[in-house]
Each structure stands twice: as structure tokens, then as C-alpha cells.
Amino acid sequence: MQRSVPTSIVSYTVHPDDHAAFGIWINRLLNVVVAAPGYVSAAVHRPDVSHEDQWITIYRFTDRPALDAWLDSDVRMELLSDAEDLIVGDEHVQIVAGERSGAAVRIVSSYCLAPGADSEHIMAHAVLDRSLATFPGFVSSEILPPVEGIQRDTVLMLTFDSDEHVRNWIDSPERATFLDALDPIIEGDLTTNVVGSFGGWFPSEHSDPVKRWKQVVIVLMALVPLSLVVAGLEDSLWPGLARVPAILVADVITIVALTYLLMPPLTARASRWLSS
């Protein structure tokens, strides 16, 4: 399998009381990234049992320079400054060269292997594979070596069948043993994120990215009538509501309805057209 799609996994730890505000901020971010040159797709994984208080954003771009340009762009930096009071510490960025993945729960770890440590690295992963072979819920393991011009770090992807089994692995002595073996042979820090499939509103089974104009059509089909309904509800239920609270209420209702109620059936019904 050729790995040629630069994918960035960006995680944010959010203050416990600020998730609603952060959800609105991340929606602003997604509205901006679609205009970035080379953009292919983006998805957000909200906090769950596998990564409590942590939001994960996954970007896919046509090439590494386009991805780097977005990550370093002034518009993204300005948006990050708007969210600095909502986030604990700094964002964590991983870059993977890969293809579209199926639905599963994954632990994605990236690290820079020290020069001359290839043999120790192979031995450490041999021990890891033996531990994983009998671990409940384990599905697969894949090492993604650096790809020139796209992925600088070595990336380890472990796939499990459920959040519960991922949590059990993270807390296991077998994983602690592997990290102890890895520590002397890497340079810098090891970055780890737990993510679901690299999907979003659009089905992941398509071999090629959905054309952006088709994404716009599908989103508008859901967004326009939904916006009218939400506006009508606000007028009837909360007449005279101040502008900022009105925008907040409308955004929350719209995001939730689009993500969980409208986009899944719409994209399923239009899957043949989207993939053509």
C-alpha cells in the first residue's frame, strides 16, 4: 500500500468547564480550514472514555507542504490565540503518511528513532507483538517508517476493537515494559493520541476523497433548512434573546443536529453520487 496522504492529528486538552465554548471554537476552525490550499478533509473526535477532556482534530491534505502551510498559517495561529484560555498547555501535533482507515479505535504514537538504533527498535517491537498477540481486543499493529517529504517521525498504530480494550492496554504493565524499552532509543518525546476512524461527515469507504463541491452541496442541503428551523425556534421560544447567546444556542443546535441527525443519513443516501 502506497502511503502518500499527509494526515495531521492535533490534540487539545480542554478545561473541564470550557467544552461547550471549545466546541464552538473548533467549528470556526473547521469552517476556515476548508479554504486552505491542498485541503482534502477534516474530522473532529470529541472527548470520550478513551481520551477524557481531550479533543482531537484530524486533517488530510494533498501533500506535506500544503499541510505544513496550514499548520503554520497566520489564520490558524490567530484562531489558536482565541482559544488559549480554553486549552490546558500546548496543542500536540502528529503527522502520519497514510491511507484512509476503517472504523476502529487506534492508539497512534510517534517518535524520532535515534541513529543506529534500528536493531534495538526491532527487538522492542518483537516483544511488543508477543504481548499484543494475546491481549483482549487487539486487532492489528503497524509501524509506519518515516516518508521523505511527508512524515518525519516513526509512527506506531495499534488498533483495538473497543474503547474499553484501548484503556486496558494503556494501563497495562505490558505497555509500560514497551515504553521502558523504547525510551533509550528515541530522541525527544513520544507523542500518543487515541482516535477513532479517520472519518467525519463523509463515508470512509470511498477510495478517493469526496469532491469538495459535492461536500458543499450535501452540507447546504442539511444546513439551509436546519438554519430556518433553528431561527424559528429561537423566535418562538426565546424572543428578544441577546445576539451572543442567540448565536451560541444556534451554533450548538446546528452542530449537534448536523453531526448526529442529518449528515449520517444524507451521506449514506448519497454515497454513490459522492463516490462518483
Sequence and secondary structure as in RCSB ss.txt:
>XXXX:A:sequence
MQRSVPTSIVSYTVHPDDHAAFGIWINRLLNVVVAAPGYVSAAVHRPDVSHEDQWITIYRFTDRPALDAWLDSDV
RMELLSDAEDLIVGDEHVQIVAGERSGAAVRIVSSYCLAPGADSEHIMAHAVLDRSLATFPGFVSSEILPPVEGI
QRDTVLMLTFDSDEHVRNWIDSPERATFLDALDPIIEGDLTTNVVGSFGGWFPSEHSDPVKRWKQVVIVLMALVP
LSLVVAGLEDSLWPGLARVPAILVADVITIVALTYLLMPPLTARASRWLSS
>XXXX:A:secstr
    EEEEEEEEEB GGGHHHHHHHHHHHHHHHTTSTTEEEEEEE   TTSTTEEEEEEEESSHHHHHHHHT HH
HHHHHHHTTTTBSS  EEEEEEE    S EEEEEEEEE TT HHHHHHHHHHHHHHHHTSTTEEEEEEE  BTTT
B SEEEEEEESSHHHHHHHHT HHHHHHHHHHGGGEEEEEEEEEE  S  SS TT SS   HHHHHHHHHHHHHH
HHHHHHHHHHHHSTT  HHHHHHHHHHHHHHIIIIIIHHHHHHHTHHHHH 
